[in-house]
Amino acid sequence: MAPERPLDRIHIRDLGVRCIVGINPDERREKQDVILNITLYADLQSACQSDRIEDTLDYRQVKKRVLAMAENSSYLLLERLAECVAQVCLETPRVECVAVTVDKPAALRFARSVAVEIVRNTPGAADG
């Protein structure tokens, strides 16, 4: 049996967000900068052939929905923020899998940032 065609990828790189995230009192009061990197996995073969917007996924709408959710969030953990970003992405038609990295600059002294990366599939999709 021939292997399935690998999924195509759309990358949303270095998306800046200001949100409440952290466990310390000062992190609960002031919004902080976090950087999101999102990779959307989908079959884009139809769009590659047709050159029609209707045959691809609308990553502008993904970005808008992710920003709206994140900017209004108030999570303690980067892990939870990453999970919620992934869930927003997986609600998008054609998205079968998503990889999300959340970077929090200056979270640790002497480190440029701390990052959490997760990968999630749509329900019923094979683990990748």
C-alpha positions in Angstrom: 0.0 0.0 0.0 1.4 3.4 -1.0 2.0 5.9 1.8 -0.4 8.8 2.2 0.7 12.1 0.7 2.3 14.2 3.5 0.3 17.3 4.6 1.3 20.7 3.4 2.2 23.5 5.8 1.3 27.1 6.3 3.5 28.9 8.8 2.5 32.0 10.8 5.8 33.2 12.1 6.6 35.6 15.0 3.0 36.7 15.7 3.2 39.2 18.6 0.5 39.1 21.2 0.1 41.1 24.5 -1.7 39.1 27.2 -1.8 38.2 30.8 0.2 35.0 31.4 2.2 33.9 34.4 1.9 33.0 38.1 3.7 35.9 39.7 1.6 38.9 41.0 3.2 41.4 38.6 2.4 39.0 35.7 -1.2 38.9 36.7 -1.5 42.7 36.6 0.2 43.8 33.3 -0.1 42.3 29.9 3.1 40.9 28.6 4.6 40.3 25.1 4.5 36.7 23.9 5.5 35.5 20.4 3.5 32.8 18.7 4.7 30.6 15.9 2.0 28.4 14.3 2.3 25.7 11.7 -1.0 24.7 10.2 -1.0 21.3 8.5 -3.5 20.8 5.7 -4.0 19.2 2.2 -3.5 22.2 0.0 -3.3 20.3 -3.3 -6.6 21.7 -4.6 -5.5 25.3 -4.0 -2.1 24.6 -5.6 -3.9 23.4 -8.7 -6.8 25.9 -8.9 -5.2 29.1 -7.5 -8.6 29.8 -5.8 -8.9 31.2 -2.3 -11.9 29.0 -1.7 -9.7 25.9 -2.0 -7.2 26.9 0.7 -7.5 27.8 4.4 -7.9 31.4 5.4 -4.9 32.1 7.5 -5.8 35.7 8.0 -9.0 34.6 9.8 -6.9 32.1 11.8 -4.6 35.0 12.9 -7.6 37.2 13.8 -9.3 34.5 15.9 -6.0 33.6 17.7 -5.3 37.2 18.5 -8.8 37.8 19.8 -8.6 34.8 22.1 -5.1 35.4 23.3 -5.3 39.1 23.9 -8.4 38.5 26.1 -7.0 35.5 28.0 -5.6 35.3 31.5 -3.7 32.0 31.8 -1.2 31.0 34.5 0.8 28.7 32.2 2.3 29.1 28.7 1.2 25.5 28.2 -2.5 26.4 28.6 -2.1 29.4 26.2 -0.5 27.1 23.6 -3.3 24.6 24.0 -6.0 27.2 23.5 -4.2 28.6 20.4 -4.1 25.1 19.0 -7.8 24.6 19.6 -8.7 27.8 17.8 -6.5 26.6 14.8 -8.1 23.2 14.7 -11.6 24.7 14.4 -10.5 26.0 11.0 -11.8 23.9 8.0 -9.0 21.9 6.3 -6.6 22.1 9.3 -5.7 18.5 10.3 -2.8 19.2 12.6 -1.2 22.3 14.2 2.1 22.9 15.9 2.2 25.9 18.3 5.2 27.5 20.0 4.7 30.2 22.6 7.8 32.2 23.5 7.8 34.5 26.5 10.7 36.9 26.2 12.5 37.8 29.4 10.7 35.1 31.4 14.0 34.0 32.9 16.9 36.1 33.9 19.9 35.6 31.5 17.7 33.8 28.9 16.3 35.5 25.8 13.0 33.6 26.2 11.2 30.5 27.5 9.1 28.6 25.0 6.6 25.9 25.0 5.8 23.9 21.9 2.9 21.5 21.4 1.4 19.6 18.5 -2.3 18.7 18.3 -4.4 16.8 15.7 -8.0 17.1 14.8 -10.1 14.5 16.6 -9.7 11.1 14.8 -6.5 12.1 13.0 -3.5 9.9 13.4 -0.9 11.1 15.8 2.1 12.5 14.0 
